Amino acid sequence: MIPERTRRYDVAVIGGGAAGLAAAVGAARCGARTLLVERYGFLGGAATSASVLSYCGFYVSRETPEPAVGGIGAEVLAGLARLGFDVAPRRAPSGNWIVMIDPEATKLAFDRIAAVPGLDLRLHCTLACAHPSRSRVDAVTLVDHAGVFDIEALAYVDASGDADLGAAAGVPTESASDPGRPRQWASFPVRYGGVPADVVVERGALAPLVPLIAFDDARVQLRPTGGHLMRLPGSDDFWWGGVDLDTDGLDSADLAAAERAGRDAAWRFLALLRERVPGFANAYIVSTGPQAGIRDSRQLRTRHRLTEDDVIAGRRHADGIARGAWPAETILGPAGHRFRPVGGDGWYDVPLGALRAQRVDNLWCAGRTIGCDVAAYASLRVMGTAFATGHAAGVAAATRADGGDGPAAGAVRAALLRQRAIV
């Protein structure tokens, strides 16, 4: 007899960020009964849980922006526009195209897109463990405030960002803490308010402030340029990206130490802004977090491994199901911050095999969890591309939910095109 809280689905998606939303909605639109699980009380991923308020990867880095991501990602932008927010691409200080967003509007846009037939949503719900047998995941155990319960699915998508489901299911992983591997530092974005609308901060104005703050903790640093202050849509607030944190992104004690250091840096920098930058005398912190923006923690080994050569050459693949267009951006703390452009036409294919986990036939990977080397990861990790890989993973999971050997890339591409993805 099935316990009261046990449910069966065609597709279960762990993680409600860009990749998870796209996976769940894409699967449901294919006719799959789908579950989406998110640990916070809202969807949105790093955009809403870590104050990472710029979408990267939606556009090819050319003189004129060319879309690289459609489908569910484009629907989110359209939803933000309907709420009155300007989602036109703008040049970041790096010269690349980004879209600035508002976290509260993004929560609502995600909510509305997730309200599709066949999709069940569980917020405040966390993966506890997986139950694999042979080459499949049979069930997962979830936990919420009501207790522990199991759900079963024919196929699963790991959109957790940290490869929690794949690791629990026994898929081989690569960790940011592996010996000899350079680890991308996390970010700690801050939202400052109380600055008059006519105040403009010139580039270079923040750099003189950086030497005035000394940190005893080597896990935190300010960017030598002072980072960047950008006005947010829908308010007069500034978004500051200037703090980088060294953390493995997985261990709770390590995360606690890093995030405490980030909050300390945000307040210390605020004191300098008030004292030394015209117009900031009455500035205050509107928000941080509620968590750090993790760039690099853990990825899964997949049937195909995307490489640095794929990105730098702008390589096409016959089984391509998504496009990556963000430069290979590495943020390595004291080792520096650099961009390497995507070659060819400014975008590369993500092959279907990069989304299918090794050893576990009914597990698909999306967003930051997919299989790639360090350099390719520096491009793939951004939220715009996560929408695209998540959408493809959800469609692939739904297409093979009958327990077959897996869909041909052509079938996945055709389903994605029907849902207005760009492949």
C-alpha positions as a Python dict, from the first residue, in 0.01 Angstrom:
ca = {
    (1, 'M'): (0, 0, 0),
    (2, 'I'): (136, 343, -93),
    (3, 'P'): (196, 565, 215),
    (4, 'E'): (-24, 873, 232),
    (5, 'R'): (242, 1121, 123),
    (6, 'T'): (403, 905, -145),
    (7, 'R'): (335, 1015, -501),
    (8, 'R'): (433, 885, -843),
    (9, 'Y'): (539, 1110, -1129),
    (10, 'D'): (673, 1083, -1480),
    (11, 'V'): (945, 1343, -1411),
    (12, 'A'): (1077, 1485, -1083),
    (13, 'V'): (1298, 1796, -1088),
    (14, 'I'): (1516, 1891, -793),
    (15, 'G'): (1588, 2265, -775),
    (16, 'G'): (1368, 2560, -870),
    (17, 'G'): (1617, 2800, -1028),
    (18, 'A'): (1649, 2888, -1395),
    (19, 'A'): (1736, 2530, -1496),
    (20, 'G'): (1474, 2371, -1271),
    (21, 'L'): (1186, 2590, -1381),
    (22, 'A'): (1269, 2535, -1746),
    (23, 'A'): (1303, 2160, -1695),
    (24, 'A'): (975, 2122, -1508),
    (25, 'V'): (769, 2340, -1741),
    (26, 'G'): (926, 2183, -2048),
    (27, 'A'): (847, 1833, -1920),
    (28, 'A'): (490, 1923, -1823),
    (29, 'R'): (426, 2073, -2166),
    (30, 'C'): (533, 1740, -2316),
    (31, 'G'): (248, 1579, -2124),
    (32, 'A'): (453, 1442, -1835),
    (33, 'R'): (314, 1452, -1482),
    (34, 'T'): (592, 1654, -1321),
    (35, 'L'): (710, 1748, -973),
    (36, 'L'): (927, 2054, -902),
    (37, 'V'): (1103, 2064, -563),
    (38, 'E'): (1258, 2383, -417),
    (39, 'R'): (1411, 2432, -72),
    (40, 'Y'): (1324, 2801, -41),
    (41, 'G'): (977, 2956, -24),
    (42, 'F'): (1015, 3095, -376),
    (43, 'L'): (1154, 3002, -715),
    (44, 'G'): (1427, 3180, -908),
    (45, 'G'): (1756, 3028, -797),
    (46, 'A'): (2056, 3257, -762),
    (47, 'A'): (1855, 3552, -896),
    (48, 'T'): (1620, 3547, -596),
    (49, 'S'): (1816, 3359, -331),
    (50, 'A'): (2159, 3516, -381),
    (51, 'S'): (2080, 3865, -519),
    (52, 'V'): (2254, 3781, -848),
    (53, 'L'): (2043, 4036, -1032),
    (54, 'S'): (2190, 4014, -1380),
    (55, 'Y'): (2103, 3746, -1633),
    (56, 'C'): (2411, 3648, -1834),
    (57, 'G'): (2418, 3425, -2141),
    (58, 'F'): (2092, 3529, -2307),
    (59, 'Y'): (2275, 3707, -2589),
    (60, 'V'): (2573, 3645, -2813),
    (61, 'S'): (2855, 3891, -2739),
    (62, 'R'): (2846, 4091, -3061),
    (63, 'E'): (2811, 4460, -3137),
    (64, 'T'): (2436, 4406, -3173),
    (65, 'P'): (2282, 4159, -2926),
    (66, 'E'): (2160, 3836, -3084),
    (67, 'P'): (1945, 3598, -2874),
    (68, 'A'): (2104, 3265, -2783),
    (69, 'V'): (1827, 3150, -2546),
    (70, 'G'): (1455, 3124, -2616),
    (71, 'G'): (1185, 2900, -2477),
    (72, 'I'): (1118, 2922, -2103),
    (73, 'G'): (1399, 3173, -2049),
    (74, 'A'): (1247, 3411, -2302),
    (75, 'E'): (909, 3365, -2133),
    (76, 'V'): (1058, 3478, -1802),
    (77, 'L'): (1190, 3795, -1966),
    (78, 'A'): (852, 3854, -2126),
    (79, 'G'): (685, 3806, -1788),
    (80, 'L'): (915, 4065, -1632),
    (81, 'A'): (834, 4305, -1915),
    (82, 'R'): (461, 4260, -1852),
    (83, 'L'): (526, 4358, -1490),
    (84, 'G'): (673, 4684, -1615),
    (85, 'F'): (1046, 4609, -1601),
    (86, 'D'): (1293, 4695, -1873),
    (87, 'V'): (1451, 4369, -1990),
    (88, 'A'): (1639, 4512, -2287),
    (89, 'P'): (1999, 4389, -2293),
    (90, 'R'): (2261, 4635, -2172),
    (91, 'R'): (2637, 4641, -2180),
    (92, 'A'): (2803, 4523, -1861),
    (93, 'P'): (3134, 4683, -1756),
    (94, 'S'): (3298, 4376, -1915),
    (95, 'G'): (3146, 4469, -2252),
    (96, 'N'): (2913, 4167, -2258),
    (97, 'W'): (2533, 4182, -2287),
    (98, 'I'): (2335, 4130, -1968),
    (99, 'V'): (1976, 4180, -1850),
    (100, 'M'): (1924, 4348, -1512),
    (101, 'I'): (1633, 4208, -1311),
    (102, 'D'): (1433, 4268, -994),
    (103, 'P'): (1419, 3977, -745),
    (104, 'E'): (1057, 4021, -634),
    (105, 'A'): (929, 4052, -989),
    (106, 'T'): (1138, 3748, -1085),
    (107, 'K'): (971, 3542, -811),
    (108, 'L'): (630, 3631, -949),
    (109, 'A'): (731, 3568, -1311),
    (110, 'F'): (855, 3221, -1213),
    (111, 'D'): (535, 3151, -1018),
    (112, 'R'): (318, 3236, -1315),
    (113, 'I'): (516, 3029, -1563),
    (114, 'A'): (516, 2731, -1326),
    (115, 'A'): (135, 2738, -1309),
    (116, 'V'): (88, 2489, -1594),
    (117, 'P'): (-129, 2176, -1601),
    (118, 'G'): (51, 1863, -1489),
    (119, 'L'): (313, 2040, -1274),
    (120, 'D'): (308, 1999, -896),
    (121, 'L'): (522, 2243, -697),
    (122, 'R'): (668, 2184, -350),
    (123, 'L'): (837, 2479, -180),
    (124, 'H'): (1017, 2456, 157),
    (125, 'C'): (1105, 2102, 49),
    (126, 'T'): (1452, 1946, 36),
    (127, 'L'): (1610, 1633, -103),
    (128, 'A'): (1720, 1401, 180),
    (129, 'C'): (1848, 1099, -13),
    (130, 'A'): (1808, 895, -330),
    (131, 'H'): (1725, 527, -372),
    (132, 'P'): (1915, 390, -672),
    (133, 'S'): (1909, 32, -793),
    (134, 'R'): (2127, -98, -1074),
    (135, 'S'): (2133, 180, -1333),
    (136, 'R'): (1829, 380, -1222),
    (137, 'V'): (1695, 601, -947),
    (138, 'D'): (1382, 430, -818),
    (139, 'A'): (1275, 694, -565),
    (140, 'V'): (1393, 992, -365),
    (141, 'T'): (1326, 1087, -6),
    (142, 'L'): (1217, 1446, 52),
    (143, 'V'): (1172, 1638, 374),
    (144, 'D'): (954, 1936, 463),
    (145, 'H'): (813, 2074, 787),
    (146, 'A'): (549, 1801, 791),
    (147, 'G'): (814, 1527, 789),
    (148, 'V'): (991, 1284, 561),
    (149, 'F'): (827, 1123, 259),
    (150, 'D'): (916, 944, -64),
    (151, 'I'): (825, 1012, -423),
    (152, 'E'): (881, 788, -725),
    (153, 'A'): (939, 898, -1083),
    (154, 'L'): (1024, 740, -1413),
    (155, 'A'): (1288, 1007, -1480),
    (156, 'Y'): (1466, 1274, -1276),
    (157, 'V'): (1639, 1606, -1345),
    (158, 'D'): (1916, 1734, -1119),
    (159, 'A'): (1883, 2111, -1130),
    (160, 'S'): (2006, 2158, -774),
    (161, 'G'): (2309, 2363, -878),
    (162, 'D'): (2531, 2155, -651),
    (163, 'A'): (2459, 1812, -805),
    (164, 'D'): (2287, 1697, -486),
    (165, 'L'): (2065, 1439, -652),
    (166, 'G'): (2333, 1291, -875),
    (167, 'A'): (2579, 1264, -590),
    (168, 'A'): (2314, 1094, -374),
    (169, 'A'): (2241, 851, -657),
    (170, 'G'): (2606, 749, -694),
    (171, 'V'): (2692, 933, -1015),
    (172, 'P'): (3067, 1014, -1034),
    (173, 'T'): (3128, 1381, -959),
    (174, 'E'): (3388, 1652, -1001),
    (175, 'S'): (3428, 1892, -712),
    (176, 'A'): (3557, 2246, -689),
    (177, 'S'): (3779, 2115, -406),
    (178, 'D'): (3946, 1840, -611),
    (179, 'P'): (4327, 1860, -586),
    (180, 'G'): (4485, 2068, -859),
    (181, 'R'): (4158, 2213, -982),
    (182, 'P'): (4121, 2594, -982),
    (183, 'R'): (3808, 2690, -792),
    (184, 'Q'): (3585, 2977, -895),
    (185, 'W'): (3511, 3204, -600),
    (186, 'A'): (3155, 3279, -495),
    (187, 'S'): (3004, 3626, -517),
    (188, 'F'): (2827, 3825, -247),
    (189, 'P'): (2611, 4085, -425),
    (190, 'V'): (2467, 4371, -219),
    (191, 'R'): (2173, 4601, -282),
    (192, 'Y'): (2220, 4959, -159),
    (193, 'G'): (1939, 5212, -128),
    (194, 'G'): (1903, 5572, -14),
    (195, 'V'): (2094, 5724, -307),
    (196, 'P'): (1925, 6007, -500),
    (197, 'A'): (1819, 5923, -853),
    (198, 'D'): (2052, 6180, -1011),
    (199, 'V'): (2368, 6035, -855),
    (200, 'V'): (2602, 5876, -1108),
    (201, 'V'): (2905, 5671, -1005),
    (202, 'E'): (3181, 5692, -1261),
    (203, 'R'): (3389, 5388, -1345),
    (204, 'G'): (3707, 5394, -1142),
    (205, 'A'): (3551, 5578, -849),
    (206, 'L'): (3544, 5268, -629),
    (207, 'A'): (3900, 5144, -679),
    (208, 'P'): (4055, 5394, -431),
    (209, 'L'): (3828, 5258, -158),
    (210, 'V'): (3955, 4899, -179),
    (211, 'P'): (4296, 4948, -8),
    (212, 'L'): (4118, 5114, 285),
    (213, 'I'): (3968, 4783, 398),
    (214, 'A'): (4195, 4510, 531),
    (215, 'F'): (4058, 4161, 593),
    (216, 'D'): (4203, 3915, 839),
    (217, 'D'): (4014, 3633, 666),
    (218, 'A'): (4175, 3523, 339),
    (219, 'R'): (3847, 3376, 219),
    (220, 'V'): (3709, 3724, 139),
    (221, 'Q'): (3838, 3996, -90),
    (222, 'L'): (3717, 4304, -268),
    (223, 'R'): (3781, 4321, -639),
    (224, 'P'): (4076, 4554, -711),
    (225, 'T'): (3852, 4773, -927),
    (226, 'G'): (3596, 4799, -647),
    (227, 'G'): (3355, 4599, -857),
    (228, 'H'): (3064, 4776, -1018),
    (229, 'L'): (2761, 4969, -902),
    (230, 'M'): (2462, 4949, -1135),
    (231, 'R'): (2115, 5098, -1103),
    (232, 'L'): (1840, 4838, -1074),
    (233, 'P'): (1522, 4844, -1282),
    (234, 'G'): (1210, 4962, -1103),
    (235, 'S'): (1386, 5149, -822),
    (236, 'D'): (1664, 5395, -744),
    (237, 'D'): (1868, 5126, -571),
    (238, 'F'): (2221, 5028, -669),
    (239, 'W'): (2337, 4670, -713),
    (240, 'W'): (2700, 4622, -612),
    (241, 'G'): (2909, 4329, -725),
    (242, 'G'): (3244, 4371, -557),
    (243, 'V'): (3288, 4095, -296),
    (244, 'D'): (3428, 3751, -380),
    (245, 'L'): (3434, 3461, -134),
    (246, 'D'): (3638, 3142, -129),
    (247, 'T'): (3411, 2851, -34),
    (248, 'D'): (3360, 2494, -148),
    (249, 'G'): (2989, 2570, -175),
    (250, 'L'): (2892, 2243, -7),
    (251, 'D'): (3007, 2220, 354),
    (252, 'S'): (2775, 2406, 591),
    (253, 'A'): (3052, 2525, 824),
    (254, 'D'): (3258, 2651, 530),
    (255, 'L'): (2956, 2831, 387),
    (256, 'A'): (2876, 2987, 723),
    (257, 'A'): (3225, 3131, 759),
    (258, 'A'): (3229, 3266, 403),
    (259, 'E'): (2886, 3427, 421),
    (260, 'R'): (2957, 3593, 755),
    (261, 'A'): (3270, 3739, 598),
    (262, 'G'): (3061, 3862, 304),
    (263, 'R'): (2812, 4044, 526),
    (264, 'D'): (3096, 4205, 718),
    (265, 'A'): (3250, 4326, 391),
    (266, 'A'): (2917, 4470, 273),
    (267, 'W'): (2880, 4683, 587),
    (268, 'R'): (3241, 4797, 589),
    (269, 'F'): (3216, 4905, 228),
    (270, 'L'): (2892, 5088, 304),
    (271, 'A'): (3076, 5298, 564),
    (272, 'L'): (3330, 5402, 300),
    (273, 'L'): (3060, 5482, 44),
    (274, 'R'): (2886, 5707, 296),
    (275, 'E'): (3209, 5884, 385),
    (276, 'R'): (3384, 5919, 51),
    (277, 'V'): (3143, 5889, -245),
    (278, 'P'): (2925, 6195, -322),
    (279, 'G'): (2553, 6119, -296),
    (280, 'F'): (2592, 5819, -67),
    (281, 'A'): (2575, 5998, 269),
    (282, 'N'): (2237, 5842, 347),
    (283, 'A'): (2292, 5508, 176),
    (284, 'Y'): (2185, 5188, 348),
    (285, 'I'): (2180, 4814, 278),
    (286, 'V'): (1847, 4701, 131),
    (287, 'S'): (1934, 4334, 110),
    (288, 'T'): (2199, 4066, 76),
    (289, 'G'): (2153, 3698, 5),
    (290, 'P'): (1985, 3517, 164),
    (291, 'Q'): (2284, 3316, 49),
    (292, 'A'): (2610, 3371, -136),
    (293, 'G'): (2610, 3335, -512),
    (294, 'I'): (2788, 3002, -557),
    (295, 'R'): (2976, 2978, -884),
    (296, 'D'): (3154, 2648, -838),
    (297, 'S'): (3079, 2350, -614),
    (298, 'R'): (3018, 2012, -778),
    (299, 'Q'): (2932, 1878, -1123),
    (300, 'L'): (2827, 1536, -1246),
    (301, 'R'): (3010, 1314, -1490),
    (302, 'T'): (2797, 1274, -1800),
    (303, 'R'): (2796, 1065, -2118),
    (304, 'H'): (2959, 1353, -2308),
    (305, 'R'): (3199, 1602, -2153),
    (306, 'L'): (3195, 1953, -2298),
    (307, 'T'): (3546, 2097, -2321),
    (308, 'E'): (3742, 2419, -2343),
    (309, 'D'): (3799, 2352, -2714),
    (310, 'D'): (3422, 2335, -2773),
    (311, 'V'): (3377, 2681, -2620),
    (312, 'I'): (3681, 2857, -2764),
    (313, 'A'): (3612, 2717, -3112),
    (314, 'G'): (3236, 2779, -3099),
    (315, 'R'): (3191, 2413, -3194),
    (316, 'R'): (2871, 2261, -3332),
    (317, 'H'): (2747, 1914, -3237),
    (318, 'A'): (2506, 1695, -3429),
    (319, 'D'): (2310, 1632, -3108),
    (320, 'G'): (2312, 1996, -2995),
    (321, 'I'): (2007, 2084, -2784),
    (322, 'A'): (2106, 2426, -2640),
    (323, 'R'): (2340, 2716, -2715),
    (324, 'G'): (2608, 2857, -2489),
    (325, 'A'): (2714, 3215, -2561),
    (326, 'W'): (2866, 3360, -2244),
    (327, 'P'): (3247, 3397, -2254),
    (328, 'A'): (3452, 3162, -2037),
    (329, 'E'): (3455, 3386, -1729),
    (330, 'T'): (3687, 3281, -1448),
    (331, 'I'): (3688, 3450, -1107),
    (332, 'L'): (3969, 3299, -903),
    (333, 'G'): (4017, 3543, -617),
    (334, 'P'): (4381, 3656, -594),
    (335, 'A'): (4453, 3483, -925),
    (336, 'G'): (4233, 3733, -1103),
    (337, 'H'): (3924, 3769, -1319),
    (338, 'R'): (3930, 3717, -1692),
    (339, 'F'): (3706, 3653, -1993),
    (340, 'R'): (3786, 3431, -2291),
    (341, 'P'): (3550, 3487, -2584),
    (342, 'V'): (3348, 3215, -2752),
    (343, 'G'): (3481, 3146, -3099),
    (344, 'G'): (3312, 3083, -3431),
    (345, 'D'): (2981, 3265, -3452),
    (346, 'G'): (2992, 3352, -3082),
    (347, 'W'): (2803, 3047, -2957),
    (348, 'Y'): (2853, 2672, -2927),
    (349, 'D'): (2624, 2371, -2906),
    (350, 'V'): (2560, 2187, -2580),
    (351, 'P'): (2518, 1823, -2686),
    (352, 'L'): (2245, 1603, -2545),
    (353, 'G'): (2504, 1364, -2401),
    (354, 'A'): (2633, 1639, -2170),
    (355, 'L'): (2295, 1630, -1992),
    (356, 'R'): (2274, 1254, -1935),
    (357, 'A'): (2438, 1125, -1619),
    (358, 'Q'): (2691, 846, -1623),
    (359, 'R'): (2576, 512, -1476),
    (360, 'V'): (2221, 626, -1402),
    (361, 'D'): (2000, 596, -1709),
    (362, 'N'): (1699, 794, -1589),
    (363, 'L'): (1885, 1095, -1449),
    (364, 'W'): (1935, 1413, -1649),
    (365, 'C'): (2153, 1710, -1557),
    (366, 'A'): (2077, 2079, -1598),
    (367, 'G'): (2236, 2414, -1524),
    (368, 'R'): (2557, 2405, -1320),
    (369, 'T'): (2543, 2026, -1277),
    (370, 'I'): (2615, 1926, -1638),
    (371, 'G'): (2930, 1750, -1755),
    (372, 'C'): (3218, 1973, -1867),
    (373, 'D'): (3578, 2063, -1793),
    (374, 'V'): (3682, 2364, -1587),
    (375, 'A'): (3711, 2607, -1879),
    (376, 'A'): (3379, 2507, -2035),
    (377, 'Y'): (3215, 2535, -1694),
    (378, 'A'): (3329, 2898, -1675),
    (379, 'S'): (3094, 2966, -1966),
    (380, 'L'): (2811, 2719, -1902),
    (381, 'R'): (2742, 2809, -1539),
    (382, 'V'): (2547, 3133, -1603),
    (383, 'M'): (2170, 3158, -1562),
    (384, 'G'): (2082, 3236, -1924),
    (385, 'T'): (2246, 2914, -2041),
    (386, 'A'): (2092, 2730, -1743),
    (387, 'F'): (1745, 2809, -1880),
    (388, 'A'): (1846, 2647, -2208),
    (389, 'T'): (2007, 2332, -2065),
    (390, 'G'): (1725, 2292, -1813),
    (391, 'H'): (1462, 2316, -2083),
    (392, 'A'): (1640, 2048, -2284),
    (393, 'A'): (1685, 1822, -1980),
    (394, 'G'): (1317, 1841, -1892),
    (395, 'V'): (1208, 1761, -2247),
    (396, 'A'): (1457, 1473, -2264),
    (397, 'A'): (1335, 1335, -1932),
    (398, 'A'): (973, 1354, -2045),
    (399, 'T'): (1049, 1198, -2381),
    (400, 'R'): (1214, 893, -2223),
    (401, 'A'): (974, 864, -1929),
    (402, 'D'): (837, 541, -2076),
    (403, 'G'): (1157, 369, -1968),
    (404, 'G'): (1307, 337, -2314),
    (405, 'D'): (1673, 368, -2404),
    (406, 'G'): (1658, 744, -2437),
    (407, 'P'): (1539, 991, -2698),
    (408, 'A'): (1718, 1070, -3017),
    (409, 'A'): (1852, 1422, -3018),
    (410, 'G'): (1627, 1496, -3314),
    (411, 'A'): (1315, 1421, -3110),
    (412, 'V'): (1433, 1644, -2828),
    (413, 'R'): (1522, 1923, -3069),
    (414, 'A'): (1182, 1898, -3237),
    (415, 'A'): (1001, 1919, -2901),
    (416, 'L'): (1216, 2216, -2797),
    (417, 'L'): (1144, 2398, -3120),
    (418, 'R'): (772, 2347, -3064),
    (419, 'Q'): (824, 2521, -2728),
    (420, 'R'): (1013, 2805, -2904),
    (421, 'A'): (1357, 2721, -2774),
    (422, 'I'): (1665, 2816, -2976),
    (423, 'V'): (1870, 2512, -3078),
}
